Amino acid sequence: MGVVVQDLEKIYVDPHTAEEVVAIRGLNLELKENEFTSIVGPSGCGKTTFLHMVAGLRKITRGKILVNGKLVTRPGADRGVVFQDYALFPWKTALENVEFGLKIQKMDPEEIREIANDYLLRVGLNGFQNKYPRELSGGMQQRVGLARALANRPSILLMDEPFASVDALTRMNLQELLTQIYENERRTIIFVTHSVEEAVFLADKVVVFSQRPARCKKIFAVNIPRPRTWSALQGDSYFNELRASILRNVQE
């Protein structure tokens, strides 16, 4: 199943200039189930717009998106989203933030607490359940956001530059954490990033978008064994050559 994109187009009106903007046109793409796909491309090319359309957060102008065979028309529990800005409820603790989506599903309270604690443990936040977002670092807040998305057990995880706002070392740690979670759970992941290095480290394949209006310019397979760590890939010739090749393609 996975995600199928057919002749996708997105047109919107710029609120500042009142001019019509064609963000995406003629985008066709097939992403396999349980595959990790990174999307890169020039700044402003429509990567985030595309991700939001898959999430059902933005309307499609023309074409269609199918998720596991079902037409996307609105947000759904089958798609979890992790944003760049954490998007946590500041008045709720880490545990309460993770529990939020589960409570909407009206699950048993004991099961909700068990699942939420389990995912906080998986992202390395055991012992921080009762901390509020203001008491957590940026990296820890993003871990809560990741745990919240995963706890709802979506079939597809959509990630919009989730590590862009943290320092370099925290970013590397979060990247390794995400690869570990992916290896353990094998969900379908679509990950938008400006960093080609990050895209290659994380993904099974990297999709390069063209300049706006976005289309699929090229797809690169990433044949790097898992598990992956940054220490193991330092100086790896295949990793460096693939990164350079993708970067050239983005810049062309």
Rosetta blueprint (number, residue, H / E / L):
1 M L
2 G L
3 V E
4 V E
5 V E
6 Q E
7 D E
8 L E
9 E E
10 K E
11 I E
12 Y E
13 V E
14 D L
15 P L
16 H L
17 T L
18 A L
19 E L
20 E E
21 V E
22 V E
23 A E
24 I E
25 R E
26 G E
27 L E
28 N E
29 L E
30 E E
31 L E
32 K L
33 E L
34 N L
35 E L
36 F E
37 T E
38 S E
39 I E
40 V E
41 G L
42 P L
43 S L
44 G L
45 C L
46 G L
47 K H
48 T H
49 T H
50 F H
51 L H
52 H H
53 M H
54 V H
55 A H
56 G L
57 L L
58 R L
59 K L
60 I L
61 T L
62 R E
63 G E
64 K E
65 I E
66 L E
67 V E
68 N L
69 G L
70 K E
71 L E
72 V L
73 T L
74 R L
75 P L
76 G L
77 A L
78 D L
79 R E
80 G E
81 V E
82 V E
83 F L
84 Q L
85 D L
86 Y L
87 A L
88 L L
89 F L
90 P L
91 W L
92 K L
93 T L
94 A H
95 L H
96 E H
97 N H
98 V H
99 E H
100 F H
101 G H
102 L H
103 K H
104 I H
105 Q L
106 K L
107 M L
108 D L
109 P H
110 E H
111 E H
112 I H
113 R H
114 E H
115 I H
116 A H
117 N H
118 D H
119 Y H
120 L H
121 L H
122 R H
123 V L
124 G L
125 L L
126 N L
127 G L
128 F L
129 Q L
130 N L
131 K L
132 Y L
133 P H
134 R H
135 E H
136 L L
137 S L
138 G H
139 G H
140 M H
141 Q H
142 Q H
143 R H
144 V H
145 G H
146 L H
147 A H
148 R H
149 A H
150 L H
151 A H
152 N L
153 R L
154 P L
155 S L
156 I E
157 L E
158 L E
159 M E
160 D E
161 E L
162 P L
163 F L
164 A L
165 S L
166 V L
167 D L
168 A H
169 L H
170 T H
171 R H
172 M H
173 N H
174 L H
175 Q H
176 E H
177 L H
178 L H
179 T H
180 Q H
181 I H
182 Y H
183 E H
184 N H
185 E H
186 R L
187 R L
188 T E
189 I E
190 I E
191 F E
192 V E
193 T L
194 H L
195 S L
196 V H
197 E H
198 E H
199 A H
200 V H
201 F H
202 L H
203 A L
204 D L
205 K E
206 V E
207 V E
208 V E
209 F E
210 S L
211 Q L
212 R L
213 P L
214 A E
215 R L
216 C E
217 K E
218 K E
219 I E
220 F E
221 A E
222 V L
223 N L
224 I L
225 P L
226 R L
227 P L
228 R L
229 T L
230 W H
231 S H
232 A H
233 L H
234 Q L
235 G L
236 D L
237 S H
238 Y H
239 F H
240 N H
241 E H
242 L H
243 R H
244 A H
245 S H
246 I H
247 L H
248 R H
249 N H
250 V H
251 Q H
252 E L
